[in-house]
């Protein structure tokens, strides 16, 4: 059990949990920055979490759902207040209603996570600041302290899983819900470099090509919220008609987050909403793309086209351009 102490301070209105691990600070920090790993220990074993958003930067936001053994679900959010890489981060943690909005009927808490090196590895101290004695007692009665113990008790396995962590650089797709898929890839390069690679038309034409034998004659990039973009591809041998995608830039927070709509040119029906998040990790930049489809049938149809393989080919080219 990694938890070494749990301290309640009714006067300061705090709950402090200290846990130690036989890994370095970087490895521990990355476990919190990567939603694929965080959702393996952020909830108790019987209430695993799924993160549909995780903007690990000041001003960012995370959204998650914890699902119980009977299928009951409970939503929550983090508002990222402060991020000091490899040292500390601070969030406001709260509950959400079924439609994903903050639940005004439930308390929200400020949480501070402090990371330190130790003689045998590293330590994380999590301090929760409550707004009143009533809120403190209410959440403790709901089992918050025991829930944190159980959640952090799962971290040893996550941190020891070095094989999948090291192999996590390849593109992978994870189904989050009936309509959402999360595509992730660790790209060797800084967040600023990967952001530029998604917004510089000349650079995009070099890597955003999918399988070999394609070119990108049209690359009209949206850089301001409300602008439209348009991308088109064609085969070098002229053996297939040109195809492409178009959409609108809905949100942009350089160099960490961009949200766009996407629709295949000339195709009827609803398109998708794509949420791109870039997070610095030890090996470079964790690229996370959450795609929301209109329905499960469309989701499965797109995944069945070999989308992930084509994206991996493109991201491998992106790395080559960055490292050239």
N, C-alpha and C positions, 0 to 999 in steps of 0.2 A: 504493500500500500504506500503510494508516494506521499500522501498527506501526513505531515509531521505535526501540525497543530491547527486547531480551530478555536478562535478567540472571539467571544461576544463582549462588546463594550456598550452597555445600555446608556451610559452617560455620553459617550462620543457618538452613539447611534451607528456603530460599525460592526461588521462581521468580517474577520480576517482569517483567511485560509492560506497556510504555507505548505508548499509541496516541493520535494526535491527529486531530481532525476539524474541518472548516470550518463548524461549526454551534455554536449556543450550548449551554450546559450543560443547559438545560431540555429541548431537543430530544434530546440524548444520553441524559439521565436517563430520559425517557419511553420511549425505545427498549428499555431494560432492564425497565421497569415493565409494558409491554404485551406479553403472551405472543404476540400475533399478529406482532409485530416481532422479539421476542427469538428465536423459533424460526427466524427467517430467517438468524441469524448465530451462534447458540450452538453449532453443530456444524460440522465441516468440510463442504465442498460435497457430498462423496460420502456423508456421514452426517447428513442433515438431522434436526432435532429436532422433536418434537411435544410441547407442554406440555398435559397434562390437568389440571394444578393449578398455580396461581401466586399464592400469598398473599404479596404484597410488603409485609409488615409484620413487625415483631419478634415472634417466636413463631410465625410462619407457616411454610408449607411449599410447595415446588414439586415437581412430579413430571413427568418427561419421558422420552421414548423416542427414541433415535437409531436410524434404520433405514438399513442399508447397501444397496449396489447389488444384492446377491444376496438381499435380503429378510431378512437377519439383523438382529436388533434387540438393543439394549443399553439398559437402564433406568438412570436416575439420579435423584437428589433433591437439593434444597437445603433446609436448615433455616435460616430467617432469624434471625440472632442480633442484629443491630443495623441500624437504618435511620435515617439522618440526611438528610432530603429535600434533594436537589440538592447534597449534599456527599459522602456515603459510605454504603455498606451493606456488611454482612459476613454471609457464609453459611457453613454447613458443607456441603461438596459430597461426595457419595458415590455408590456404585453400588447398584443394587437387583437382587434376584433376579427370576425371571420372574413371581412373584406380587406384585411391587411392594414387598416388604419390604427393609430395608437388608441388603446383602450383607456378612456378617461376615468373609468370606474375602478381601475387597478393602479397601484403605485408604480412609479418608475424610480430607478436607483442609479446613482453614479457608481461606476466600478473602475478601480485602478488596478492594473496588472504591472508589477515590477519584476524585472528579470535580473538575476545576479549570478556570477560565477561562484562555484564552491570548490572545495578541495577535490571532491569526487564527481563534479559535473556542474549542475546548475540548479537554481531555485527560482520559483515563481511565487510571489506573494500577491494574493488577490484580496483587495479590500473593498467591501461594499458599503457605501454611505447611504443611510436611510434618511428620510425627511422628517420622521417623527417616531416616537416610541410605539405608537399604534401600528405604523407601517412595519416596523421591525418585528413586533410580536406577531402580526398577521402573517408575514412571509415565513417566519420561523415555524409557526403553527402549520403552514402549508408544506413544511418539510424542506425548506430551502437549504439549510446547512447539511442535512443528510444527502440531499440530491447532489450537492456539490462534491461531497465525499465520494459518492458512487460514480459521478461523472469523471472525476479526476483519477479514480481508481482504474479507469480504462486506458489512461495515457501511457502506461508502461508498454503495453502491446503496440500502441501506435508508434511510439518513439523507437521501439526496438525493430520495427518493420522497415529496416534499411533497404531491403531488396526492392520493394515496390516504390519506396520513396525515391531511390536512385533511378529506377526505371521510369519514373513519372514524367520524364522529359518528352516522351512520345505523345502524340495527339490521342486523346481518348474521349469518348462520348458517354455520358451518364444520364440515364432517364431520371428526371426529378419528379415528374407528375404526368398526368395524361396529356398535358400540352407543353411541357417544358423539358428541354434537354440542355445539359451543361457540357460544353466542349472545353477541354483544358489542354494546355501545352506549355512546358517550360522552355523559354527561348533564351539562348545564351546571348545576352546583351542587356543594356540598361533599359529601365522603363522609358526614358526619353528617346532612346533609339528605336524601341518597338513602337512607341506612339508615332514617331515621325514616319516609320515604315507604313503606317496605316493612313497617313494623311498627305504624303508627298506623291503626286501622280507619277512622276518619272520613276520613283523607286517602286511604287506599286506595280507598274508595268513589268518590272523585272522578276517579281516573286509571286504575285497573286494570279497564278496561271493554272493551278491544278495539275493534271497529268501532262507528260511531255507532249510537245507538238502543237501547243496552243499559244496564241498571242493575244494581247489585250489592246486593240486599237482605240477603244474609247474608255477613258478614265476621268470622269468629271467628279471631283471630290467636293463634298460638303464640309465646310470648316466652321460655319456659323449656324447656331440653332435656327431652324426654319428653312435652311437651304435644302435643295434637292441634290441628289447624286445620281450618277448613271454609269454603270460599268458594262462593257460588252467584250465578248471573246469570239475568236474565230480560229479554225484550224489553219495551220500554215500551208497544208496541201489543198485547201479549199474543198475538202471532202464533206463538209457539214455546214449547214446554214449558221449564220451568226446568232448567238443568244446572249442574254444579259439580264441584269437586275437593276432596279431603280428604287429609290425611296427617299426618306426625309430624315434629317438629323434632328432628333427630339431633345437630347441632352448632350452637353459636352463639358467635361471638367478635366482639362489637360493637366498632367499626362496620365491620368488614372482611369477615366471612365467616359464612355460614349454610348449613347443609345440611339438606334436608328430603326426605322421601318424598312421592310424589304419585300419586294414583289417581283416575280419573274416577268420581264417585259412581254406584253402580248397575251398573258395568261389571265383568265378570269378568276374570281374568288378572292378570299382574304389572303394577305401576306403574313409575314412574321414580324415580331419585334425582337431585335437583337441587342443585348446588353453586354458590352465589352468592358472588362475590368483588367487593369494591369497592376501587378503587385510585385515589389522586389523580393526575391528569395536568394538563398545562397548561390544557386547555380545560374542566376540571371533574373529573368522576369517571368512570373507566372501569368500567362494569358488565360483568362476565363471568359468564355462567351456563352451566355445563357440565352437560348433561343426559345421564344414562345410561339407555338403554332396554333392555328384556329381550332384544331381537334386532334385526337389521337391518331386517326386514320392518316391525316396529312403528315404528322410526325413520323409515323412508321414508314410511310412511302418515301419520304426524303432520306431517312436513315438507310433504307434499303437500296438507295442508289450508290452506295459506297462513298458517301459524303466525307466520312472521317479519313479515309485513305487519301482522297484528293486534297483535303486540308493539310494532312501531314506532309505531302509532297510540297505544297506551297510554303508551309512554315519552315521546312528544311531549306528551301531556297532563301527565305527571309534571313535565316541564320547566316547563310553564306554571304549574303549582301552586307550584313552587319559586321561580320568578322573579316571581310575582304580588306 
